Amino acid sequence: MATNAAVIRIKPYHYIHVLDNNSNVTRIERGPQTFTRQEHEKLVAGPEPMIMIPPRHYCIIQNPVQRNADGSLVTDANGQVRIRHGDEEIRFEQDPFPLFPGEQLYGKVSPLQVVAPNTALRLRCIRDFNDTVAKTARVAGDEWLFKGPGTYIPRVEVSVVEIVRAIIVKPNQALRLRARKEFKDEQNVVRKAGDEWLVRESGAYLPNVEEEVVETVSAYILTDRKALHLQALRTFSDVFGVQRKAGEEWLVTIQMTETHIPDIYEKVVGEVNITVLNSRQYCVVLDPVIDGKQAMGKRLLRKGEITFFLNPGEKLEAGIQNVHVLDSEEALLLRAREAFVDGKQERRPGDRWMIYGPCDYVPNVAVEILERRRAIPLDLNEGIYVRDIKTGKVRSVVGETYMLSPYEELWEKDLPPVVEQLLNSVADSDPNAAAKKTQQRDRTRVVTFRAPHNSAVQIYDYKAKQPRVVFGPELVVLGPEEHFTVLSLSGDKPKRPHVIKAIALLLGPDFMTDIVVVETADHARLSLKLSYNWHFELKDRKNAEEVSTLFQVPDFVGDACKAIASRVRGAVAQESFDDFHKYSATIIRKAVFGTNGDQILDRFHFTSNNLVITNIDIQSVEPVDQRTRDALQKSVQLAIEITTKSQEAAARHEAERREQEARGRLERQKLLDEAEAEKAKKDLLQLQAQSAAVESTGQATAEAKARAEAATIEGEAAVKQAELQAQAQKIKYQTELELNKTRQETEVAHQKALNHLELHRARELATIESGKFKGIVSAIGADTIKSIAQAGPEMQAKLLKGLGLQGFMITDGNTPINLFNTAQGMLGGLGAAAPARAAPAQQSHDEDF
């Protein structure tokens, strides 16, 4: 409604604020009434509905009016109602009341807060006041709980901090609380700030404002197989009434309680499982607890069957161990830790002895088991190295089942890396090498080597300082102080030293190849590839002196090749290139083997090691100098060209001879063909003459017969053609008729199918649209659709109502309207009939919109 309206109709339980411009005093006018505004008055607010507070509701009024003790309003000298600026007032259930000028409704009318059981409101005092309910004086900053069930009546002096809900303490649970400040709890126990304690009673617990819930502590379930390891954080008395000192550790077992909730000053170190030993097990407990005290440094043996918990500080040495069961081929090596009496024998610390099977054995706490030994079965070709730890003497045991004595141990024999590599290479040639590669050589086993056929292996004994030679095939077994003599031979082409490493010296016969560079008398440098057949010549293998000569030359290959190369170079240096090229084999054999008169010998003997060279094969001769190589290549090419040209001339002569023979046969055949052609021409002329005679006599007859037959054929063809044309026209017309009939039937069927599909599609779309509309209507609801339909007109009506119009009319500007009678109805206050006419106009407006 406009603020300049002269007549204001105030509904029941509504009010307006009117400002008197003469006195600047704002007063309140309550409905129902029709208020006529004076010229010096101004409508400040309203009409507004009065505030209605239902039962069990309240509202907060800011800047409330001041009232006397009897409830009357306090006004100033000008009649203006006084208000308490910046203050608030809570009003409860009462008759509808207006807001005086300056008063404001904070928020909205709210229901009173109902505090449920097991909940409470944490309240804080924001200004001092006397609490008539608790009959105590509250100071700003005080906090307390309003516990349910109940309805909280708010006050402006009190603010609600939070809703506190009770914590349900289940069985086998406890609440850990901490004091915010010093106070007395419900059990009248004085709690200081920071103190912590447990609430173990089951049920709902509502923490006080001075209490803070730290956590919910769950109980540990103890069984006959599980115990709890605890540690005291400070000196206190536990729930069992036992005085515990700071740092003390103990166990809680099922014999003490089935469940245990750790106290504030108890720290759970962990859960201890029971240790179970069967009849075939034992254990050694270190630092055992004896008579409630821990014996540090002691060891206690416990045999099965037994079950126990390890006390704090106790631990098992090597865990739970099985009773040692020894068969007839096993034994235990024992050593005494301390002096004790073993049966009737006194053992001193450090004594070693063995227990042989078959038996069961559980060691004493004073006994240390060094190792479990088993008898080692050895074949005739197998052995082990054994060392006496008292004397240090090492010996080898071969071909028997052997059990080490208490003061014996297996000794590992180290071999040079070269020997290890050679032994592995020999093992790789074994058919079972794939299985042997995965494991290293057992150093305690006797080293063996299979000497090949017709070979020699030298072994040197460093203790006896004497070598021995074994000829193959033989199995070589090394003693503890013996080692192989490794041969380092030259190899490759040309020979290079230390290329081949070998243990066995092959005695031959065999061959070796070398490349020797020589220079002829005319300074032609040649590269000779020579192959030598060799063998070692031994007359008596049992003669130690003769056998020892085999290994006097460390590199017999390099030595022999050098000796032969020097002789070859000397002999070739005296010959020219052409002579050497023609007689190379003779020159080399004569230089190496020597001559006896005019006869060339067939062997070259090395007396130092009895090596014999029996033959020399010249595999290739190549010039080293490039010019020599080019000249030699040119001469070879010339020889090849001469040979090629001679072969070409012979081939050409043979071709010419064959060509002459072919030409003669061709001329003869040509003459024979011409004679046959003349004979055939004669026959042809005779036949042509006969043919001309026949042709002249029978031409007329043939032409007459042909014309008659042609006429007959033309008549028959015309008749046949007419018949065929008639049949073709008939077939054509019938086919066109059938095609038109079929096409029309097909079009009719197709149109029917299209109509049917279109009808089915329209039906399905209608069903889908109806279902969709029904679903939308069902989802939105009839009331919602009604509200949507009415929302626009109602909003427009309310907007127009808010403008304060008593009547109005809307037109599109094209239709003429009589405004004389309508203007009389829109004038308010001219007569008693005016309000009566305005009300129907407004009603019709509401109905239209």
Secondary structure as UniProt FT lines:
FT   TURN            3..4
FT   STRAND          7..10
FT   TURN            12..13
FT   STRAND          14..20
FT   TURN            21..24
FT   STRAND          25..30
FT   STRAND          33..36
FT   TURN            39..40
FT   STRAND          41..49
FT   STRAND          51..53
FT   TURN            55..56
FT   STRAND          57..62
FT   TURN            69..70
FT   TURN            77..78
FT   TURN            85..86
FT   STRAND          88..91
FT   STRAND          94..97
FT   TURN            101..102
FT   STRAND          104..111
FT   STRAND          113..115
FT   TURN            117..118
FT   STRAND          119..125
FT   STRAND          129..131
FT   TURN            132..135
FT   STRAND          136..138
FT   TURN            140..141
FT   STRAND          143..147
FT   STRAND          150..152
FT   TURN            156..157
FT   STRAND          158..165
FT   STRAND          167..169
FT   TURN            171..172
FT   STRAND          173..179
FT   STRAND          183..184
FT   TURN            186..187
FT   STRAND          190..191
FT   TURN            193..194
FT   STRAND          196..199
FT   STRAND          203..205
FT   TURN            209..210
FT   STRAND          211..218
FT   STRAND          220..221
FT   TURN            224..225
FT   STRAND          226..232
FT   STRAND          236..237
FT   TURN            239..240
FT   STRAND          243..244
FT   TURN            246..247
FT   STRAND          249..252
FT   TURN            254..256
FT   STRAND          259..260
FT   TURN            264..265
FT   STRAND          266..273
FT   STRAND          275..277
FT   TURN            279..280
FT   STRAND          281..286
FT   STRAND          289..290
FT   TURN            291..292
FT   STRAND          293..294
FT   TURN            296..297
FT   STRAND          299..303
FT   STRAND          306..308
FT   TURN            312..313
FT   STRAND          315..316
FT   STRAND          321..322
FT   STRAND          324..326
FT   TURN            328..329
FT   STRAND          330..336
FT   STRAND          340..342
FT   TURN            343..344
FT   STRAND          345..347
FT   TURN            349..350
FT   STRAND          352..356
FT   STRAND          359..361
FT   TURN            365..366
FT   STRAND          367..374
FT   TURN            380..381
FT   STRAND          383..388
FT   TURN            389..391
FT   STRAND          394..398
FT   TURN            406..407
FT   STRAND          408..410
FT   HELIX           417..428
FT   TURN            431..432
FT   HELIX           433..437
FT   TURN            443..444
FT   STRAND          448..451
FT   TURN            453..454
FT   STRAND          455..461
FT   TURN            462..465
FT   STRAND          466..471
FT   STRAND          474..477
FT   TURN            480..481
FT   STRAND          482..484
FT   STRAND          487..491
FT   TURN            492..495
FT   STRAND          496..502
FT   STRAND          504..506
FT   STRAND          510..519
FT   TURN            521..522
FT   STRAND          525..536
FT   TURN            541..542
FT   HELIX           544..548
FT   HELIX           549..551
FT   TURN            554..555
FT   HELIX           556..572
FT   TURN            573..574
FT   HELIX           577..582
FT   HELIX           584..593
FT   STRAND          595..596
FT   TURN            597..598
FT   STRAND          599..600
FT   STRAND          604..606
FT   TURN            607..610
FT   STRAND          611..623
FT   HELIX           626..780
FT   HELIX           782..802
FT   TURN            803..804
FT   HELIX           820..826
FT   TURN            828..829
FT   HELIX           833..848
//
